[in-house]
Amino acid sequence: MKILVGYDGTNSAKAALQLAITHARVFEAQVMVITSLTGGTVTEEAEINNANEDLAEAEKMAKKAGIPCETHLLVRGMQPGEDIVNFAAENEVDAIYIGVKRRSKVGKLLFGSNAQYVIIKASCPVTTVK
């Protein structure tokens, strides 16, 4: 079984990773932790370095729990929600875990929601964590 965690280092992402680790232990699953950056001229070197540090921290958490883990930094020119859905399909992921930020309905309409995109478009179950 493969569990994918969309990870950006926020508290909600850390909570999603912790839940994924707990479930991976029960289901004897592998955890794949990904961070998606838009790419192009939008992505700064500092942003890439921060993402790599966050992924290293996530991998350390999983390995400390004895869970097989691999990390991926994706810079493929897509929005994070689209990137997560595509990566999950490409890698035949069984479940996706993502942290969600509290945002008003108006905020979601104006800015969109990566979590909302993943929930609607993913071909596997999606677990959200606040």
TORGUPA-149583 format. One record per residue: residue number from 1; residue in one letter; x, y, z of N, C-alpha, C, O in turn. Coordinates in nm, 2 decimals, padded with zeros to 4 digits. Example, Ala and Ser with C-alpha at 12.3 -4.5 7.8 and 13.67 -1.06 7.14 Angstrom:
# TORGUPA-149583
REC     n   res      n_X      n_Y      n_Z     ca_X     ca_Y     ca_Z      c_X      c_Y      c_Z      o_X      o_Y      o_Z
REC     1     A    01.32   -00.57    00.78    01.23   -00.45    00.78    01.32   -00.33    00.78    01.42   -00.33    00.85
REC     2     S    01.28   -00.22    00.71    01.37   -00.11    00.71    01.29    00.00    00.79    01.34    00.11    00.80
# end
This chain:
# TORGUPA-149583
REC     n   res      n_X      n_Y      n_Z     ca_X     ca_Y     ca_Z      c_X      c_Y      c_Z      o_X      o_Y      o_Z
REC     1     M    00.08   -00.12    00.00    00.00    00.00    00.00    00.09    00.12    00.00    00.19    00.13    00.07
REC     2     K    00.05    00.23   -00.08    00.12    00.35   -00.08    00.03    00.46   -00.03   -00.08    00.48   -00.08
REC     3     I    00.08    00.54    00.06    00.01    00.66    00.11    00.09    00.78    00.07    00.21    00.79    00.09
REC     4     L    00.03    00.88    00.01    00.09    01.00   -00.03    00.05    01.11    00.06   -00.07    01.13    00.10
REC     5     V    00.15    01.19    00.10    00.12    01.31    00.19    00.17    01.43    00.12    00.29    01.45    00.08
REC     6     G    00.08    01.53    00.09    00.11    01.66    00.04    00.16    01.74    00.16    00.09    01.76    00.26
REC     7     Y    00.29    01.78    00.15    00.36    01.84    00.26    00.42    01.98    00.23    00.49    01.99    00.13
REC     8     D    00.39    02.07    00.32    00.45    02.21    00.30    00.51    02.26    00.43    00.54    02.38    00.44
REC     9     G    00.52    02.18    00.53    00.59    02.22    00.65    00.49    02.29    00.75    00.54    02.32    00.86
REC    10     T    00.37    02.32    00.71    00.28    02.38    00.80    00.23    02.29    00.91    00.25    02.17    00.90
REC    11     N    00.17    02.34    01.02    00.12    02.26    01.12    00.01    02.16    01.07    00.01    02.04    01.12
REC    12     S   -00.07    02.20    00.98   -00.17    02.11    00.93   -00.11    02.00    00.85   -00.15    01.88    00.85
REC    13     A    00.00    02.03    00.77    00.07    01.93    00.70    00.14    01.83    00.79    00.15    01.71    00.76
REC    14     K    00.20    01.88    00.90    00.26    01.79    01.00    00.16    01.70    01.06    00.19    01.58    01.09
REC    15     A    00.04    01.75    01.09   -00.07    01.67    01.15   -00.11    01.56    01.04   -00.13    01.44    01.08
REC    16     A   -00.12    01.59    00.92   -00.15    01.50    00.81   -00.04    01.39    00.80   -00.07    01.27    00.79
REC    17     L    00.08    01.43    00.81    00.19    01.33    00.81    00.19    01.24    00.93    00.21    01.12    00.92
REC    18     Q    00.16    01.29    01.05    00.15    01.21    01.17    00.04    01.10    01.15    00.06    00.99    01.19
REC    19     L   -00.07    01.14    01.10   -00.18    01.05    01.08   -00.15    00.95    00.98   -00.18    00.83    00.99
REC    20     A   -00.08    00.99    00.87   -00.04    00.90    00.77    00.06    00.79    00.82    00.05    00.68    00.79
REC    21     I    00.15    00.84    00.91    00.25    00.75    00.97    00.18    00.64    01.06    00.21    00.53    01.06
REC    22     T    00.08    00.69    01.13    00.00    00.60    01.22   -00.07    00.50    01.13   -00.07    00.38    01.16
REC    23     H   -00.13    00.54    01.03   -00.21    00.45    00.94   -00.11    00.36    00.86   -00.14    00.24    00.84
REC    24     A    00.01    00.41    00.82    00.11    00.33    00.75    00.15    00.21    00.84    00.18    00.10    00.80
REC    25     R    00.17    00.24    00.97    00.21    00.14    01.07    00.10    00.02    01.07    00.14   -00.09    01.07
REC    26     V   -00.02    00.06    01.08   -00.13   -00.04    01.08   -00.14   -00.12    00.95   -00.16   -00.24    00.96
REC    27     F   -00.13   -00.05    00.84   -00.16   -00.11    00.71   -00.03   -00.16    00.64   -00.03   -00.21    00.53
REC    28     E    00.09   -00.15    00.72    00.22   -00.18    00.66    00.24   -00.12    00.53    00.27   -00.18    00.43
REC    29     A    00.22    00.01    00.52    00.23    00.09    00.40    00.36    00.17    00.39    00.43    00.19    00.49
REC    30     Q    00.38    00.21    00.27    00.49    00.30    00.24    00.44    00.44    00.24    00.33    00.46    00.19
REC    31     V    00.51    00.54    00.29    00.47    00.68    00.28    00.55    00.75    00.18    00.68    00.74    00.18
REC    32     M    00.48    00.83    00.09    00.55    00.91   -00.01    00.51    01.05    00.03    00.39    01.09    00.03
REC    33     V    00.61    01.14    00.06    00.59    01.27    00.10    00.63    01.36   -00.02    00.74    01.36   -00.07
REC    34     I    00.54    01.45   -00.06    00.57    01.54   -00.18    00.54    01.68   -00.14    00.45    01.72   -00.07
REC    35     T    00.63    01.77   -00.20    00.60    01.91   -00.20    00.60    01.96   -00.34    00.69    01.92   -00.42
REC    36     S    00.50    02.03   -00.38    00.49    02.08   -00.52    00.51    02.23   -00.52    00.44    02.31   -00.45
REC    37     L    00.60    02.27   -00.60    00.62    02.42   -00.63    00.59    02.44   -00.77    00.61    02.36   -00.86
REC    38     T    00.54    02.56   -00.80    00.49    02.59   -00.93    00.59    02.59   -01.04    00.57    02.53   -01.15
REC    39     G    00.71    02.64   -01.01    00.82    02.64   -01.11    00.83    02.76   -01.19    00.76    02.86   -01.17
REC    40     G    00.91    02.76   -01.29    00.93    02.87   -01.38    01.00    02.98   -01.30    01.08    02.96   -01.21
REC    41     T    00.98    03.11   -01.34    01.04    03.22   -01.27    00.97    03.25   -01.14    01.02    03.33   -01.06
REC    42     V    00.87    03.18   -01.11    00.79    03.20   -00.98    00.87    03.14   -00.86    00.87    03.20   -00.75
REC    43     T    00.94    03.03   -00.88    01.01    02.96   -00.78    01.15    03.02   -00.75    01.23    03.02   -00.84
REC    44     E    01.17    03.06   -00.63    01.29    03.12   -00.59    01.38    03.01   -00.53    01.33    02.91   -00.48
REC    45     E    01.51    03.03   -00.53    01.61    02.94   -00.47    01.58    02.91   -00.32    01.59    02.80   -00.28
REC    46     A    01.55    03.02   -00.25    01.52    03.01   -00.11    01.40    02.92   -00.09    01.39    02.84    00.01
REC    47     E    01.30    02.93   -00.17    01.18    02.85   -00.16    01.21    02.70   -00.18    01.16    02.61   -00.11
REC    48     I    01.30    02.67   -00.28    01.34    02.53   -00.30    01.42    02.48   -00.18    01.40    02.37   -00.14
REC    49     N    01.51    02.56   -00.13    01.58    02.52   -00.01    01.49    02.49    00.11    01.51    02.39    00.18
REC    50     N    01.39    02.58    00.13    01.30    02.56    00.24    01.22    02.43    00.22    01.20    02.35    00.31
REC    51     A    01.18    02.40    00.10    01.10    02.28    00.07    01.19    02.16    00.09    01.14    02.06    00.15
REC    52     N    01.31    02.16    00.05    01.40    02.05    00.08    01.42    02.02    00.23    01.43    01.91    00.27
REC    53     E    01.43    02.13    00.30    01.45    02.12    00.45    01.32    02.06    00.51    01.33    01.97    00.60
REC    54     D    01.20    02.10    00.46    01.08    02.05    00.51    01.07    01.90    00.48    01.02    01.82    00.56
REC    55     L    01.11    01.86    00.36    01.10    01.72    00.32    01.19    01.63    00.40    01.16    01.52    00.44
REC    56     A    01.31    01.69    00.43    01.41    01.61    00.51    01.35    01.59    00.65    01.37    01.48    00.71
REC    57     E    01.29    01.69    00.71    01.22    01.68    00.84    01.11    01.57    00.84    01.10    01.49    00.93
REC    58     A    01.03    01.57    00.73    00.92    01.48    00.72    00.98    01.34    00.71    00.93    01.24    00.77
REC    59     E    01.08    01.32    00.63    01.14    01.19    00.61    01.20    01.14    00.75    01.19    01.02    00.78
REC    60     K    01.26    01.23    00.82    01.31    01.19    00.95    01.20    01.14    01.05    01.22    01.05    01.12
REC    61     M    01.09    01.21    01.04    00.97    01.17    01.13    00.93    01.03    01.09    00.90    00.95    01.18
REC    62     A    00.92    01.00    00.97    00.87    00.87    00.92    00.97    00.76    00.96    00.93    00.66    01.01
REC    63     K    01.09    00.79    00.93    01.20    00.69    00.96    01.21    00.66    01.11    01.24    00.55    01.15
REC    64     K    01.19    00.76    01.19    01.20    00.75    01.33    01.09    00.65    01.38    01.10    00.58    01.48
REC    65     A    00.98    00.66    01.31    00.86    00.57    01.34    00.88    00.43    01.28    00.79    00.34    01.30
REC    66     G    00.98    00.41    01.20    01.01    00.28    01.14    00.92    00.26    01.01    00.90    00.15    00.97
REC    67     I    00.88    00.37    00.95    00.80    00.36    00.83    00.88    00.39    00.70    00.95    00.49    00.70
REC    68     P    00.87    00.30    00.60    00.94    00.33    00.48    00.89    00.46    00.42    00.77    00.48    00.41
REC    69     C    00.98    00.55    00.38    00.94    00.68    00.33    01.03    00.72    00.22    01.15    00.70    00.22
REC    70     E    00.97    00.78    00.12    01.05    00.85    00.01    00.99    00.99    00.00    00.87    01.01    00.02
REC    71     T    01.08    01.09   -00.04    01.03    01.22   -00.06    01.06    01.27   -00.20    01.15    01.22   -00.27
REC    72     H    00.97    01.36   -00.24    00.98    01.42   -00.38    00.95    01.56   -00.38    00.85    01.61   -00.32
REC    73     L    01.04    01.64   -00.44    01.02    01.78   -00.46    00.98    01.80   -00.61    01.06    01.77   -00.70
REC    74     L    00.86    01.84   -00.63    00.80    01.85   -00.77    00.80    01.99   -00.81    00.75    02.08   -00.74
REC    75     V    00.87    02.02   -00.92    00.86    02.15   -00.99    00.83    02.13   -01.13    00.92    02.12   -01.22
REC    76     R    00.70    02.11   -01.16    00.66    02.06   -01.29    00.57    02.16   -01.36    00.50    02.13   -01.46
REC    77     G    00.56    02.29   -01.31    00.48    02.39   -01.38    00.33    02.38   -01.35    00.25    02.44   -01.43
REC    78     M    00.29    02.30   -01.25    00.15    02.29   -01.22    00.12    02.35   -01.09    00.21    02.37   -01.01
REC    79     Q   -00.01    02.38   -01.07   -00.05    02.42   -00.93   -00.04    02.30   -00.84   -00.06    02.18   -00.89
REC    80     P   -00.01    02.32   -00.71    00.01    02.20   -00.62   -00.10    02.10   -00.62   -00.08    01.98   -00.62
REC    81     G   -00.23    02.14   -00.62   -00.34    02.05   -00.62   -00.34    01.95   -00.74   -00.35    01.83   -00.73
REC    82     E   -00.32    02.01   -00.86   -00.31    01.94   -00.98   -00.19    01.84   -00.98   -00.19    01.73   -01.03
REC    83     D   -00.08    01.89   -00.93    00.05    01.81   -00.92    00.03    01.69   -00.83    00.07    01.58   -00.87
REC    84     I   -00.03    01.71   -00.72   -00.06    01.60   -00.62   -00.14    01.49   -00.69   -00.11    01.37   -00.68
REC    85     V   -00.25    01.53   -00.75   -00.34    01.44   -00.82   -00.27    01.36   -00.93   -00.28    01.24   -00.94
REC    86     N   -00.19    01.43   -01.01   -00.12    01.37   -01.12   -00.01    01.27   -01.07    00.00    01.16   -01.11
REC    87     F    00.06    01.31   -00.97    00.16    01.23   -00.91    00.10    01.10   -00.85    00.16    00.99   -00.86
REC    88     A   -00.01    01.12   -00.78   -00.08    01.00   -00.72   -00.12    00.90   -00.83   -00.11    00.78   -00.81
REC    89     A   -00.17    00.95   -00.94   -00.21    00.86   -01.04   -00.09    00.80   -01.11   -00.10    00.68   -01.14
REC    90     E    00.01    00.87   -01.13    00.13    00.82   -01.20    00.20    00.71   -01.11    00.26    00.62   -01.16
REC    91     N    00.18    00.72   -00.98    00.25    00.63   -00.89    00.16    00.53   -00.82    00.19    00.46   -00.73
REC    92     E    00.03    00.52   -00.87   -00.07    00.42   -00.82   -00.08    00.43   -00.67   -00.07    00.33   -00.60
REC    93     V   -00.10    00.55   -00.62   -00.11    00.57   -00.48   -00.25    00.52   -00.43   -00.35    00.54   -00.50
REC    94     D   -00.26    00.47   -00.31   -00.38    00.41   -00.26   -00.46    00.51   -00.18   -00.58    00.50   -00.16
REC    95     A   -00.39    00.61   -00.12   -00.46    00.71   -00.04   -00.38    00.84   -00.03   -00.25    00.83   -00.04
REC    96     I   -00.44    00.95   -00.02   -00.38    01.08   -00.01   -00.42    01.15    00.12   -00.53    01.15    00.16
REC    97     Y   -00.32    01.20    00.19   -00.34    01.28    00.32   -00.29    01.42    00.30   -00.17    01.44    00.26
REC    98     I   -00.37    01.52    00.33   -00.33    01.66    00.31   -00.39    01.74    00.43   -00.49    01.71    00.48
REC    99     G   -00.31    01.84    00.46   -00.35    01.93    00.57   -00.43    02.04    00.50   -00.41    02.08    00.39
REC   100     V   -00.53    02.09    00.57   -00.62    02.20    00.52   -00.61    02.32    00.61   -00.60    02.30    00.73
REC   101     K   -00.61    02.43    00.55   -00.61    02.56    00.63   -00.75    02.61    00.63   -00.83    02.59    00.54
REC   102     R   -00.79    02.66    00.75   -00.92    02.72    00.76   -00.93    02.85    00.68   -00.85    02.94    00.69
REC   103     R   -01.03    02.85    00.59   -01.04    02.97    00.51   -01.19    02.99    00.48   -01.27    02.89    00.47
REC   104     S   -01.24    03.11    00.47   -01.38    03.13    00.45   -01.42    03.09    00.31   -01.33    03.07    00.22
REC   105     K   -01.55    03.08    00.29   -01.60    03.04    00.15   -01.56    03.14    00.05   -01.52    03.11   -00.06
REC   106     V   -01.56    03.27    00.09   -01.52    03.37   -00.01   -01.37    03.36   -00.04   -01.33    03.38   -00.15
REC   107     G   -01.29    03.33    00.06   -01.15    03.31    00.04   -01.12    03.20   -00.06   -01.03    03.21   -00.14
REC   108     K   -01.20    03.09   -00.05   -01.18    02.98   -00.14   -01.22    03.02   -00.28   -01.16    02.97   -00.37
REC   109     L   -01.33    03.10   -00.29   -01.37    03.14   -00.42   -01.27    03.23   -00.49   -01.24    03.22   -00.61
REC   110     L   -01.21    03.32   -00.41   -01.11    03.41   -00.47   -00.98    03.35   -00.50   -00.92    03.38   -00.60
REC   111     F   -00.93    03.26   -00.41   -00.80    03.21   -00.42   -00.79    03.07   -00.46   -00.68    03.02   -00.49
REC   112     G   -00.90    03.00   -00.47   -00.90    02.85   -00.50   -00.85    02.78   -00.38   -00.81    02.83   -00.28
REC   113     S   -00.85    02.65   -00.39   -00.81    02.56   -00.28   -00.74    02.44   -00.34   -00.81    02.36   -00.41
REC   114     N   -00.62    02.42   -00.31   -00.55    02.30   -00.35   -00.61    02.18   -00.29   -00.63    02.08   -00.36
REC   115     A   -00.65    02.18   -00.17   -00.71    02.07   -00.10   -00.85    02.04   -00.17   -00.88    01.92   -00.19
REC   116     Q   -00.92    02.14   -00.20   -01.05    02.12   -00.27   -01.03    02.05   -00.40   -01.10    01.96   -00.44
REC   117     Y   -00.93    02.09   -00.48   -00.90    02.03   -00.61   -00.87    01.88   -00.59   -00.91    01.80   -00.66
REC   118     V   -00.78    01.85   -00.49   -00.74    01.72   -00.47   -00.86    01.63   -00.43   -00.87    01.52   -00.48
REC   119     I   -00.94    01.68   -00.34   -01.06    01.61   -00.30   -01.15    01.57   -00.42   -01.20    01.46   -00.42
REC   120     I   -01.17    01.67   -00.50   -01.26    01.65   -00.62   -01.20    01.56   -00.73   -01.27    01.48   -00.78
REC   121     K   -01.07    01.58   -00.76   -01.01    01.52   -00.87   -00.94    01.39   -00.85   -00.91    01.31   -00.94
REC   122     A   -00.90    01.36   -00.73   -00.82    01.24   -00.70   -00.90    01.11   -00.73   -01.02    01.11   -00.71
REC   123     S   -00.82    01.01   -00.78   -00.89    00.88   -00.81   -00.88    00.79   -00.69   -00.92    00.67   -00.71
REC   124     C   -00.83    00.83   -00.58   -00.82    00.75   -00.46   -00.88    00.82   -00.34   -00.90    00.94   -00.35
REC   125     P   -00.90    00.76   -00.23   -00.95    00.83   -00.11   -00.86    00.94   -00.06   -00.73    00.93   -00.07
REC   126     V   -00.92    01.05   -00.01   -00.84    01.16    00.04   -00.88    01.19    00.18   -01.00    01.20    00.21
REC   127     T   -00.78    01.20    00.27   -00.81    01.23    00.41   -00.75    01.37    00.43   -00.63    01.40    00.40
REC   128     T   -00.83    01.46    00.49   -00.79    01.59    00.52   -00.78    01.61    00.67   -00.85    01.55    00.75
REC   129     V   -00.68    01.69    00.71   -00.65    01.71    00.85   -00.63    01.86    00.87   -00.57    01.93    00.80
REC   130     K   -00.70    01.91    00.98   -00.69    02.05    01.02   -00.57    02.07    01.11   -00.54    02.19    01.15
# end
